[in-house]
Amino acid sequence: MTSEQLVGFIGGTGPEGLGLGLRFALNGIKVVIGSRNIENAELAVSKIKSKIPDGCISFGLNKEVAEKCDPVFIAVPYQAQKSTLEELKAVLKNKNVISVVAPLKFEKGIAMAEEVPAGSAALEASEILGESAVASGFHNISARDLLDPDALIDSDVIVFSDNDECKSITMDLAKLLNGVRVIDGGGLINSRYTEDLTALLLNINKTYKAHSAIRITGIKV
């Protein structure tokens, strides 16, 4: 990435998108947080700037962010993904899009993976966008840890994409997270496994009152 590139977040006011935005800005990346509501975006960015005053982080409406940024992270709830991407499809054409979406539902306080007809949120995003390069990752990182600038991220990040350039961009960004080891997970067809694992980790967190993550053993990266 060049110093002039902007990394955008669609639905960036949620904890995952905001936490990643904070971490990238902390490492000198120019970040733009997007929302459907400009006031929400401004408030979210003000919270981040209170933690990292020198970070280069700004805000805008989702469409504005999609137009001027590349890569663009998709950090909306799964239930909003389809409508959001259909609205932004034209402006995301030929851009690198990174999905952190994990399809979840809750029943009686239990987190469950939501079934996706396309196979995964990442595959669905790729089908909708068509002419965008799509990668996915960052599904299993604690948002609370991301939002703490001093916290070590004790986790692997597994990245998936069918596009080598988009995968490389995503992996390079993941390497900026202090404590993270980055693993090439292959094509988008494999994204479903870490997307679904998010539900299990949330239930483990509830049992142990913790913020769990994953590590893959037996490989050298």
C-alpha atoms as an extended CHARMM CRD file, in Angstrom:
* protein
*
       221  EXT
         1         1  MET       CA              0.0000000000        0.0000000000        0.0000000000  PROA      1               0.0000000000
         2         2  THR       CA              1.1100000000        3.5510000000       -0.6860000000  PROA      2               0.0000000000
         3         3  SER       CA              1.0330000000        6.4030000000        1.8150000000  PROA      3               0.0000000000
         4         4  GLU       CA             -1.7930000000        8.0060000000       -0.1650000000  PROA      4               0.0000000000
         5         5  GLN       CA             -4.1380000000        5.0220000000       -0.1000000000  PROA      5               0.0000000000
         6         6  LEU       CA             -7.2270000000        5.1650000000        2.0910000000  PROA      6               0.0000000000
         7         7  VAL       CA             -8.5700000000        2.1130000000        3.9080000000  PROA      7               0.0000000000
         8         8  GLY       CA            -12.3370000000        2.3510000000        4.2610000000  PROA      8               0.0000000000
         9         9  PHE       CA            -14.8420000000        0.6550000000        6.5350000000  PROA      9               0.0000000000
        10        10  ILE       CA            -18.4620000000        0.1710000000        5.5100000000  PROA      10              0.0000000000
        11        11  GLY       CA            -20.4720000000       -0.2120000000        8.6890000000  PROA      11              0.0000000000
        12        12  GLY       CA            -17.3580000000        0.8790000000       10.5040000000  PROA      12              0.0000000000
        13        13  THR       CA            -19.0700000000        2.1900000000       13.6280000000  PROA      13              0.0000000000
        14        14  GLY       CA            -19.5180000000       -1.3160000000       15.0750000000  PROA      14              0.0000000000
        15        15  PRO       CA            -16.8960000000       -2.6510000000       17.4930000000  PROA      15              0.0000000000
        16        16  GLU       CA            -15.0710000000       -4.8950000000       14.9900000000  PROA      16              0.0000000000
        17        17  GLY       CA            -14.7450000000       -2.3080000000       12.2390000000  PROA      17              0.0000000000
        18        18  LEU       CA            -13.9160000000        0.4590000000       14.6720000000  PROA      18              0.0000000000
        19        19  GLY       CA            -11.3180000000       -1.6850000000       16.4170000000  PROA      19              0.0000000000
        20        20  LEU       CA             -9.5830000000       -2.5940000000       13.1700000000  PROA      20              0.0000000000
        21        21  GLY       CA             -9.7130000000        1.0340000000       12.0730000000  PROA      21              0.0000000000
        22        22  LEU       CA             -8.0560000000        2.0850000000       15.3170000000  PROA      22              0.0000000000
        23        23  ARG       CA             -5.2860000000       -0.4830000000       14.9240000000  PROA      23              0.0000000000
        24        24  PHE       CA             -4.5410000000        0.4580000000       11.3310000000  PROA      24              0.0000000000
        25        25  ALA       CA             -4.5330000000        4.1800000000       12.1340000000  PROA      25              0.0000000000
        26        26  LEU       CA             -2.1750000000        3.4370000000       15.0100000000  PROA      26              0.0000000000
        27        27  ASN       CA              0.2270000000        2.0380000000       12.4080000000  PROA      27              0.0000000000
        28        28  GLY       CA              0.1000000000        5.0740000000       10.1360000000  PROA      28              0.0000000000
        29        29  ILE       CA             -2.6210000000        3.8880000000        7.7530000000  PROA      29              0.0000000000
        30        30  LYS       CA             -5.1380000000        6.4900000000        6.6040000000  PROA      30              0.0000000000
        31        31  VAL       CA             -8.5530000000        5.1900000000        7.6710000000  PROA      31              0.0000000000
        32        32  VAL       CA            -12.0780000000        6.3470000000        6.8010000000  PROA      32              0.0000000000
        33        33  ILE       CA            -15.0040000000        5.1180000000        8.9220000000  PROA      33              0.0000000000
        34        34  GLY       CA            -18.3400000000        4.8660000000        7.1220000000  PROA      34              0.0000000000
        35        35  SER       CA            -21.9240000000        4.6540000000        8.3050000000  PROA      35              0.0000000000
        36        36  ARG       CA            -25.4480000000        5.1430000000        6.9750000000  PROA      36              0.0000000000
        37        37  ASN       CA            -25.7080000000        7.9670000000        9.5180000000  PROA      37              0.0000000000
        38        38  ILE       CA            -23.0830000000       10.7150000000        9.4030000000  PROA      38              0.0000000000
        39        39  GLU       CA            -23.5920000000       11.6410000000       13.0600000000  PROA      39              0.0000000000
        40        40  ASN       CA            -22.8760000000        8.0620000000       14.1220000000  PROA      40              0.0000000000
        41        41  ALA       CA            -19.7180000000        8.0280000000       12.0320000000  PROA      41              0.0000000000
        42        42  GLU       CA            -18.5160000000       11.3140000000       13.5060000000  PROA      42              0.0000000000
        43        43  LEU       CA            -19.1790000000       10.1300000000       17.0640000000  PROA      43              0.0000000000
        44        44  ALA       CA            -17.3470000000        6.8580000000       16.4660000000  PROA      44              0.0000000000
        45        45  VAL       CA            -14.2960000000        8.6100000000       15.0570000000  PROA      45              0.0000000000
        46        46  SER       CA            -14.2160000000       11.0430000000       17.9770000000  PROA      46              0.0000000000
        47        47  LYS       CA            -13.9810000000        8.0650000000       20.3450000000  PROA      47              0.0000000000
        48        48  ILE       CA            -11.0500000000        6.6600000000       18.3930000000  PROA      48              0.0000000000
        49        49  LYS       CA             -9.2570000000       10.0060000000       18.2620000000  PROA      49              0.0000000000
        50        50  SER       CA             -9.5460000000       10.2710000000       22.0380000000  PROA      50              0.0000000000
        51        51  LYS       CA             -7.4470000000        7.0910000000       22.2330000000  PROA      51              0.0000000000
        52        52  ILE       CA             -4.9920000000        7.8370000000       19.4110000000  PROA      52              0.0000000000
        53        53  PRO       CA             -4.9600000000       11.6280000000       18.8550000000  PROA      53              0.0000000000
        54        54  ASP       CA             -2.2670000000       11.3960000000       16.1720000000  PROA      54              0.0000000000
        55        55  GLY       CA             -4.0520000000        8.7410000000       14.1210000000  PROA      55              0.0000000000
        56        56  CYS       CA             -5.1360000000        9.7030000000       10.5950000000  PROA      56              0.0000000000
        57        57  ILE       CA             -8.7890000000        8.7030000000       10.7820000000  PROA      57              0.0000000000
        58        58  SER       CA            -11.8110000000       10.4330000000        9.2450000000  PROA      58              0.0000000000
        59        59  PHE       CA            -15.4590000000        9.6330000000        8.5550000000  PROA      59              0.0000000000
        60        60  GLY       CA            -18.1620000000        9.7500000000        5.9030000000  PROA      60              0.0000000000
        61        61  LEU       CA            -21.3080000000        8.1280000000        4.6120000000  PROA      61              0.0000000000
        62        62  ASN       CA            -20.9380000000        4.5450000000        3.3840000000  PROA      62              0.0000000000
        63        63  LYS       CA            -21.1770000000        5.5000000000       -0.2940000000  PROA      63              0.0000000000
        64        64  GLU       CA            -18.5690000000        8.2510000000        0.0720000000  PROA      64              0.0000000000
        65        65  VAL       CA            -16.2110000000        5.8250000000        1.7740000000  PROA      65              0.0000000000
        66        66  ALA       CA            -16.7200000000        3.2000000000       -0.9370000000  PROA      66              0.0000000000
        67        67  GLU       CA            -16.0090000000        5.7740000000       -3.6480000000  PROA      67              0.0000000000
        68        68  LYS       CA            -12.7120000000        7.1020000000       -2.3080000000  PROA      68              0.0000000000
        69        69  CYS       CA            -11.1570000000        4.1060000000       -0.5390000000  PROA      69              0.0000000000
        70        70  ASP       CA             -9.3790000000        0.9490000000       -1.6850000000  PROA      70              0.0000000000
        71        71  PRO       CA             -9.3290000000       -1.5000000000        0.0180000000  PROA      71              0.0000000000
        72        72  VAL       CA            -12.7770000000       -1.3390000000        1.5670000000  PROA      72              0.0000000000
        73        73  PHE       CA            -13.7180000000       -3.4270000000        4.6010000000  PROA      73              0.0000000000
        74        74  ILE       CA            -17.2800000000       -4.7160000000        4.9460000000  PROA      74              0.0000000000
        75        75  ALA       CA            -18.1310000000       -4.7530000000        8.6520000000  PROA      75              0.0000000000
        76        76  VAL       CA            -21.9260000000       -4.6720000000        8.6630000000  PROA      76              0.0000000000
        77        77  PRO       CA            -24.0710000000       -7.3000000000       10.4210000000  PROA      77              0.0000000000
        78        78  TYR       CA            -24.7400000000      -10.2010000000        8.0770000000  PROA      78              0.0000000000
        79        79  GLN       CA            -28.4400000000       -9.3540000000        7.9150000000  PROA      79              0.0000000000
        80        80  ALA       CA            -27.5230000000       -6.0130000000        6.3200000000  PROA      80              0.0000000000
        81        81  GLN       CA            -24.8250000000       -7.2990000000        3.9910000000  PROA      81              0.0000000000
        82        82  LYS       CA            -26.8880000000       -8.0510000000        0.8850000000  PROA      82              0.0000000000
        83        83  SER       CA            -28.7450000000       -4.7340000000        0.7570000000  PROA      83              0.0000000000
        84        84  THR       CA            -25.5880000000       -2.7690000000        1.5700000000  PROA      84              0.0000000000
        85        85  LEU       CA            -23.4910000000       -4.4100000000       -1.1390000000  PROA      85              0.0000000000
        86        86  GLU       CA            -26.2100000000       -4.1840000000       -3.7660000000  PROA      86              0.0000000000
        87        87  GLU       CA            -26.4010000000       -0.4510000000       -3.0960000000  PROA      87              0.0000000000
        88        88  LEU       CA            -22.6290000000       -0.0140000000       -3.3400000000  PROA      88              0.0000000000
        89        89  LYS       CA            -21.8840000000       -2.5160000000       -6.1190000000  PROA      89              0.0000000000
        90        90  ALA       CA            -21.2240000000        0.0910000000       -8.8040000000  PROA      90              0.0000000000
        91        91  VAL       CA            -18.7620000000        2.1490000000       -6.7500000000  PROA      91              0.0000000000
        92        92  LEU       CA            -16.9310000000       -0.9660000000       -5.5160000000  PROA      92              0.0000000000
        93        93  LYS       CA            -16.3130000000       -2.2290000000       -9.0560000000  PROA      93              0.0000000000
        94        94  ASN       CA            -12.6640000000       -3.2520000000       -9.6200000000  PROA      94              0.0000000000
        95        95  LYS       CA            -11.7740000000       -2.5100000000       -5.9820000000  PROA      95              0.0000000000
        96        96  ASN       CA            -10.4110000000       -4.7370000000       -3.2270000000  PROA      96              0.0000000000
        97        97  VAL       CA            -13.1320000000       -5.6220000000       -0.7450000000  PROA      97              0.0000000000
        98        98  ILE       CA            -12.3980000000       -7.3250000000        2.5840000000  PROA      98              0.0000000000
        99        99  SER       CA            -15.2440000000       -8.9940000000        4.4650000000  PROA      99              0.0000000000
       100       100  VAL       CA            -15.0690000000       -9.4300000000        8.2400000000  PROA      100             0.0000000000
       101       101  VAL       CA            -18.7120000000      -10.5130000000        8.3660000000  PROA      101             0.0000000000
       102       102  ALA       CA            -19.5990000000      -13.5800000000       10.4510000000  PROA      102             0.0000000000
       103       103  PRO       CA            -23.2510000000      -14.6420000000       10.0250000000  PROA      103             0.0000000000
       104       104  LEU       CA            -24.6530000000      -15.0580000000       13.5330000000  PROA      104             0.0000000000
       105       105  LYS       CA            -27.9840000000      -15.4580000000       15.2450000000  PROA      105             0.0000000000
       106       106  PHE       CA            -28.8590000000      -15.8220000000       18.9140000000  PROA      106             0.0000000000
       107       107  GLU       CA            -31.4000000000      -18.1540000000       20.4450000000  PROA      107             0.0000000000
       108       108  LYS       CA            -32.0110000000      -18.0880000000       24.2080000000  PROA      108             0.0000000000
       109       109  GLY       CA            -28.6680000000      -16.4010000000       24.7270000000  PROA      109             0.0000000000
       110       110  ILE       CA            -26.7400000000      -18.9490000000       22.6690000000  PROA      110             0.0000000000
       111       111  ALA       CA            -24.7330000000      -17.7920000000       19.6510000000  PROA      111             0.0000000000
       112       112  MET       CA            -25.3150000000      -19.8320000000       16.5070000000  PROA      112             0.0000000000
       113       113  ALA       CA            -23.9030000000      -19.6980000000       12.9970000000  PROA      113             0.0000000000
       114       114  GLU       CA            -26.5440000000      -18.5910000000       10.5310000000  PROA      114             0.0000000000
       115       115  GLU       CA            -26.8730000000      -20.6830000000        7.3980000000  PROA      115             0.0000000000
       116       116  VAL       CA            -25.9420000000      -18.7940000000        4.2290000000  PROA      116             0.0000000000
       117       117  PRO       CA            -27.3080000000      -20.0710000000        0.9020000000  PROA      117             0.0000000000
       118       118  ALA       CA            -24.0890000000      -19.0930000000       -0.9090000000  PROA      118             0.0000000000
       119       119  GLY       CA            -22.0100000000      -21.0630000000        1.6050000000  PROA      119             0.0000000000
       120       120  SER       CA            -20.5060000000      -18.1290000000        3.5000000000  PROA      120             0.0000000000
       121       121  ALA       CA            -20.8040000000      -14.3820000000        3.8880000000  PROA      121             0.0000000000
       122       122  ALA       CA            -17.6210000000      -13.9570000000        1.8550000000  PROA      122             0.0000000000
       123       123  LEU       CA            -18.8960000000      -16.0550000000       -1.0450000000  PROA      123             0.0000000000
       124       124  GLU       CA            -22.1830000000      -14.1670000000       -0.9740000000  PROA      124             0.0000000000
       125       125  ALA       CA            -20.3020000000      -10.8610000000       -1.0960000000  PROA      125             0.0000000000
       126       126  SER       CA            -18.2780000000      -12.0770000000       -4.0720000000  PROA      126             0.0000000000
       127       127  GLU       CA            -21.4220000000      -13.1930000000       -5.9040000000  PROA      127             0.0000000000
       128       128  ILE       CA            -23.1460000000       -9.8550000000       -5.3200000000  PROA      128             0.0000000000
       129       129  LEU       CA            -20.1830000000       -7.6590000000       -6.2230000000  PROA      129             0.0000000000
       130       130  GLY       CA            -19.1000000000       -9.6370000000       -9.2750000000  PROA      130             0.0000000000
       131       131  GLU       CA            -16.2950000000       -7.3840000000      -10.5370000000  PROA      131             0.0000000000
       132       132  SER       CA            -14.6920000000       -6.6440000000       -7.1670000000  PROA      132             0.0000000000
       133       133  ALA       CA            -11.8070000000       -8.6600000000       -5.7400000000  PROA      133             0.0000000000
       134       134  VAL       CA            -12.9870000000      -10.1070000000       -2.4280000000  PROA      134             0.0000000000
       135       135  ALA       CA            -11.0320000000      -11.4070000000        0.5650000000  PROA      135             0.0000000000
       136       136  SER       CA            -12.1650000000      -12.3170000000        4.0510000000  PROA      136             0.0000000000
       137       137  GLY       CA            -10.5840000000      -12.6240000000        7.4750000000  PROA      137             0.0000000000
       138       138  PHE       CA            -10.3660000000      -11.1680000000       10.9950000000  PROA      138             0.0000000000
       139       139  HSD       CA            -13.4520000000      -13.1760000000       12.0300000000  PROA      139             0.0000000000
       140       140  ASN       CA            -12.1900000000      -14.4500000000       15.3710000000  PROA      140             0.0000000000
       141       141  ILE       CA            -10.4290000000      -11.4740000000       16.9730000000  PROA      141             0.0000000000
       142       142  SER       CA            -11.7940000000       -9.9140000000       20.1530000000  PROA      142             0.0000000000
       143       143  ALA       CA            -13.2250000000       -6.4850000000       19.3510000000  PROA      143             0.0000000000
       144       144  ARG       CA            -12.5390000000       -5.4410000000       22.9340000000  PROA      144             0.0000000000
       145       145  ASP       CA             -8.8420000000       -6.1590000000       22.4830000000  PROA      145             0.0000000000
       146       146  LEU       CA             -8.7740000000       -4.3450000000       19.1500000000  PROA      146             0.0000000000
       147       147  LEU       CA            -10.2410000000       -1.2350000000       20.7720000000  PROA      147             0.0000000000
       148       148  ASP       CA             -7.4990000000       -1.1830000000       23.4210000000  PROA      148             0.0000000000
       149       149  PRO       CA             -4.4310000000        0.3610000000       21.7220000000  PROA      149             0.0000000000
       150       150  ASP       CA             -2.1100000000       -1.2560000000       24.2700000000  PROA      150             0.0000000000
       151       151  ALA       CA             -3.5280000000       -4.7830000000       24.1210000000  PROA      151             0.0000000000
       152       152  LEU       CA             -1.5820000000       -7.6050000000       22.5030000000  PROA      152             0.0000000000
       153       153  ILE       CA             -3.7320000000       -9.4660000000       19.9620000000  PROA      153             0.0000000000
       154       154  ASP       CA             -2.9570000000      -13.0670000000       20.9090000000  PROA      154             0.0000000000
       155       155  SER       CA             -4.4900000000      -14.6760000000       17.8380000000  PROA      155             0.0000000000
       156       156  ASP       CA             -3.9560000000      -16.0090000000       14.3680000000  PROA      156             0.0000000000
       157       157  VAL       CA             -5.7510000000      -14.2860000000       11.5060000000  PROA      157             0.0000000000
       158       158  ILE       CA             -6.6680000000      -16.6170000000        8.6540000000  PROA      158             0.0000000000
       159       159  VAL       CA             -7.1830000000      -14.8780000000        5.3130000000  PROA      159             0.0000000000
       160       160  PHE       CA             -9.1160000000      -16.2280000000        2.3360000000  PROA      160             0.0000000000
       161       161  SER       CA             -9.3810000000      -15.0220000000       -1.2560000000  PROA      161             0.0000000000
       162       162  ASP       CA             -9.4810000000      -16.2440000000       -4.8330000000  PROA      162             0.0000000000
       163       163  ASN       CA             -7.5370000000      -13.1310000000       -5.8960000000  PROA      163             0.0000000000
       164       164  ASP       CA             -3.8130000000      -13.1320000000       -5.0960000000  PROA      164             0.0000000000
       165       165  GLU       CA             -3.4340000000       -9.3480000000       -4.9640000000  PROA      165             0.0000000000
       166       166  CYS       CA             -6.4350000000       -8.8670000000       -2.7000000000  PROA      166             0.0000000000
       167       167  LYS       CA             -5.2220000000      -11.6640000000       -0.4290000000  PROA      167             0.0000000000
       168       168  SER       CA             -1.7630000000      -10.0860000000       -0.2190000000  PROA      168             0.0000000000
       169       169  ILE       CA             -3.2240000000       -6.6730000000        0.6750000000  PROA      169             0.0000000000
       170       170  THR       CA             -5.3680000000       -8.2440000000        3.3810000000  PROA      170             0.0000000000
       171       171  MET       CA             -2.5130000000      -10.2610000000        4.8510000000  PROA      171             0.0000000000
       172       172  ASP       CA             -0.2240000000       -7.2150000000        4.9130000000  PROA      172             0.0000000000
       173       173  LEU       CA             -2.8510000000       -5.2650000000        6.8490000000  PROA      173             0.0000000000
       174       174  ALA       CA             -3.3260000000       -8.1390000000        9.2950000000  PROA      174             0.0000000000
       175       175  LYS       CA              0.4170000000       -8.1840000000        9.9770000000  PROA      175             0.0000000000
       176       176  LEU       CA              0.1160000000       -4.6650000000       11.3990000000  PROA      176             0.0000000000
       177       177  LEU       CA             -1.8220000000       -6.0070000000       14.3940000000  PROA      177             0.0000000000
       178       178  ASN       CA              0.5130000000       -6.4300000000       17.3580000000  PROA      178             0.0000000000
       179       179  GLY       CA              0.7180000000      -10.1090000000       18.3100000000  PROA      179             0.0000000000
       180       180  VAL       CA             -1.0740000000      -11.5060000000       15.2780000000  PROA      180             0.0000000000
       181       181  ARG       CA              0.2680000000      -14.3000000000       13.0950000000  PROA      181             0.0000000000
       182       182  VAL       CA             -1.2330000000      -14.3240000000        9.6010000000  PROA      182             0.0000000000
       183       183  ILE       CA             -2.1350000000      -17.5550000000        7.8160000000  PROA      183             0.0000000000
       184       184  ASP       CA             -3.1240000000      -18.1090000000        4.1880000000  PROA      184             0.0000000000
       185       185  GLY       CA             -6.3750000000      -20.0630000000        4.3770000000  PROA      185             0.0000000000
       186       186  GLY       CA             -6.7860000000      -20.6250000000        0.6560000000  PROA      186             0.0000000000
       187       187  GLY       CA             -9.7980000000      -19.6150000000       -1.3920000000  PROA      187             0.0000000000
       188       188  LEU       CA            -13.0680000000      -18.0080000000       -0.3620000000  PROA      188             0.0000000000
       189       189  ILE       CA            -14.6800000000      -21.4360000000       -0.2590000000  PROA      189             0.0000000000
       190       190  ASN       CA            -12.8820000000      -21.9930000000        3.0730000000  PROA      190             0.0000000000
       191       191  SER       CA            -14.0890000000      -18.7750000000        4.7000000000  PROA      191             0.0000000000
       192       192  ARG       CA            -17.1730000000      -20.4750000000        6.1070000000  PROA      192             0.0000000000
       193       193  TYR       CA            -15.0950000000      -22.3580000000        8.6670000000  PROA      193             0.0000000000
       194       194  THR       CA            -13.7600000000      -19.3200000000       10.5140000000  PROA      194             0.0000000000
       195       195  GLU       CA            -17.0240000000      -17.4260000000       10.0330000000  PROA      195             0.0000000000
       196       196  ASP       CA            -18.9050000000      -20.2580000000       11.7770000000  PROA      196             0.0000000000
       197       197  LEU       CA            -16.2110000000      -20.6330000000       14.4390000000  PROA      197             0.0000000000
       198       198  THR       CA            -17.0920000000      -17.1620000000       15.7110000000  PROA      198             0.0000000000
       199       199  ALA       CA            -20.3010000000      -18.5290000000       17.2480000000  PROA      199             0.0000000000
       200       200  LEU       CA            -18.3740000000      -21.2000000000       19.1460000000  PROA      200             0.0000000000
       201       201  LEU       CA            -15.8770000000      -18.6630000000       20.4800000000  PROA      201             0.0000000000
       202       202  LEU       CA            -18.6820000000      -16.3980000000       21.6930000000  PROA      202             0.0000000000
       203       203  ASN       CA            -20.2110000000      -19.2890000000       23.6190000000  PROA      203             0.0000000000
       204       204  ILE       CA            -16.8210000000      -20.2210000000       25.0840000000  PROA      204             0.0000000000
       205       205  ASN       CA            -16.3610000000      -16.5940000000       26.1160000000  PROA      205             0.0000000000
       206       206  LYS       CA            -19.6890000000      -16.6980000000       27.9270000000  PROA      206             0.0000000000
       207       207  THR       CA            -18.7730000000      -19.8820000000       29.7780000000  PROA      207             0.0000000000
       208       208  TYR       CA            -15.3170000000      -18.7320000000       30.8290000000  PROA      208             0.0000000000
       209       209  LYS       CA            -16.0040000000      -14.9850000000       31.0320000000  PROA      209             0.0000000000
       210       210  ALA       CA            -13.0930000000      -14.4560000000       28.6610000000  PROA      210             0.0000000000
       211       211  HSD       CA            -12.1710000000      -13.1900000000       25.2010000000  PROA      211             0.0000000000
       212       212  SER       CA            -10.9240000000      -16.2810000000       23.3850000000  PROA      212             0.0000000000
       213       213  ALA       CA             -9.1850000000      -16.4950000000       20.0160000000  PROA      213             0.0000000000
       214       214  ILE       CA             -7.5920000000      -19.1800000000       17.8500000000  PROA      214             0.0000000000
       215       215  ARG       CA             -4.0730000000      -20.4270000000       17.1260000000  PROA      215             0.0000000000
       216       216  ILE       CA             -3.1440000000      -22.9670000000       14.4610000000  PROA      216             0.0000000000
       217       217  THR       CA             -0.3200000000      -25.2750000000       15.5650000000  PROA      217             0.0000000000
       218       218  GLY       CA              2.0430000000      -27.4510000000       13.5870000000  PROA      218             0.0000000000
       219       219  ILE       CA              2.9640000000      -24.9140000000       10.9020000000  PROA      219             0.0000000000
       220       220  LYS       CA              5.7350000000      -22.3560000000       10.4950000000  PROA      220             0.0000000000
       221       221  VAL       CA              4.8070000000      -19.0010000000        8.9660000000  PROA      221             0.0000000000
